[in-house]
Each structure stands twice: as C-alpha cells, then as structure tokens.
Amino acid sequence: MKQPIFLKPLFQERIWGGERLSNTYGYQIPSSQTGECWAISAHPHGQNVVASGYLGGKTLGELWNEQPELFGHFDSDRFPLLTKILDANDDLSVQVHPNDEYAGEFENGELGKTECWYIIDCDENAEMIYGHHAQSKEEFLQLIEEGNWNGLLHRVKIKPGDFFYVPSGTIHALCKGTLVLETQQSSDTTYRVYDYNRPGQDGQPRELHLNKAIEVTTVPHTAAKVEPAVAQISGGSITTFIEEDYFTVYKWDIKNSLSLTQEAHFTLASVISGEGEIISEDTEYSIKSGDHFIIPNQMQSFTIRGNVQLIASHPNSKGGRQRDMERTIRQVANV
C-alpha cells in the first residue's frame, strides 16, 4: 500500500454551527447549523469511510483492525487520533476534558482528550477562552457558584495561523467567528461547565457536568507553552507546532515541490488551502483544499507538488512504551 488513503468527511450538526464548512471547502453539509467535519476518525460516534480504490467503502476502524500493517503495527487497542474542522458560528460551551485515567474509570474505557487547535480563519478581534483565574479549588467553586464567569474565565485574542495546545484538564471554549482544525485523542468525552443559559435543540437547557468538571480541571491553570520550530526551505516551509505524549503536529507549506520521507508509523494529513499533487512511486494523486488522507506505513517516501498548505500529525506512544519523538517528515530534497 504505497499510496495515500483518502477518506470521506462526515458532519455533525451543532447549535453553534454554521455554513462555513460549505463556503470554505465546498462540502455538502446537512444543514445551516453544521459545526463539525470529522475528517479522520475511527471513533464509534463517527467513522470515516475510504473514498476510493480497492479499500473503498471500508471504515477506518475496519482498516485498523484488519490491516495493522498499514499503520506500522502501532501499539494501541484503537486508532489513536481524531482530526476535525470546527465552524464556530456561535460560542461553544465552556468545557473541560478528562485524562486517560479518569475517562477509563468513569467513561466506560474511553480515552482522555488532549487536543490542539490550528486557527484556519477567524473574524477580526475574535477570541477564545483558554484557562481560568482561580488559584485554588475553593476559589474555582466559589466563582462557579456565584456565576462570576467574567471573573473566572481567561480570554485570549486569536488570529489566523495561531496554534494552541489544550491538555486534558484545561478549561476552554472556541468563540464565535472561528474556523479551526483540531487534532485530538480519539475521544468524544466533554464536560460542560457553562453554556450561556441557552436552550438546546429540544428547547431545554443543555446538560452541564459540573461535578466531573470540577474533579478533572487543573487548578491553578498553567498555560501550555508552544514554541513552533520553523524550517524554511526553498520549496516552502515545515513548521513543527508540538511534540508531546500523544501526537506531533506540523504545518507543511508547499510553494513548489518537496520530496519527503516518513519516519513515523503513519501520518494524518488535511489540506487546509491550495491544491497540488502528492506523488508516490511515479503515480500522482490530486489534492485540494478540504481533502483528508492517511499516509500509510509502507509509503516511506513521496513528493508534494503545487501551492498547497496542509496540517499533518502522527501519534506518539505514552508511558513505558518507546516514544517516537522524531519528526515525521524530514526534508530529503527540494526540486
């Protein structure tokens, strides 16, 4: 299998969603309140299907279970990552995610959820909620009980091209007017802390999960420091945003042509703008804005050509297992 595995996106309607996924990427979305494109997922709540080729029609979960060689026999009992594009046409709920240990015990063996965001686009003066001001659990509880959200929540201004790392236990929320690519653990566990007292689709206030949120929130908040490493090359640039326990995330900005070698078990890639080709063993595969694919383990070398920008990631191994902290992609040659 020395060719990219293209996947069909699937969509989730949300009360805060809009039409930007259609307007930006030409997706056929189900409604004007479409909040999420699940781009690369084998999670039971939404699995992508292979778009074409001899694997066409298979779910990503089936590939993971039936053909582990595609993923370099990565040591995990499930496909470890999930890539989304989020259209925050309105504010998302203020929320927090558990870590692996808490989710495994209280969420039927679900993974925890550490994630990160690349800001594809946003309105002028857009912002996000990232962290809180409480210095103790007692102060955290007091501010929640008082409904003093302005006093509790920390807001930051954002702009296109920004990158944020959101470890489990971090209070956070995307705000209105934001288009984001999210790389996360393969988990769908969210604890809502505050939802602006708005009704859900059934007309009733959406459920909050304050007890669990209070248990898993990191207090005091410490902002995760991100120091992107940019490698400027004649064919464009490669930016390494984060290398941590669960994943490494990059931006590939191709201006001409770049030949690359894969050093991880496998790589997830999403085209966020532009168009071009990915070439493997003299076979060209067209790529364009809104495409999502996996570079399997056997596809050790390839070339990307065109004027195209991608967000790429690969899983890392946490704990006692050997961690592959080498960069997935290293420059081999510029053409």
Helices and strands as residue ranges (DSSP letters): E 5-8, E 10-18, H 20-25, E 34-40, E 42-43, E 46-47, E 49-50, H 60-66, G 68-71, E 81-88, E 94-96, H 100-106, E 115-122, E 127-132, H 137-146, H 149-152, E 153-157, E 163-166, E 172-174, E 178-185, E 191-194, H 210-216, E 229-233, E 236-243, E 247-254, E 257-262, E 267-280, E 283-288, E 292-295, E 301-315, E 329-334
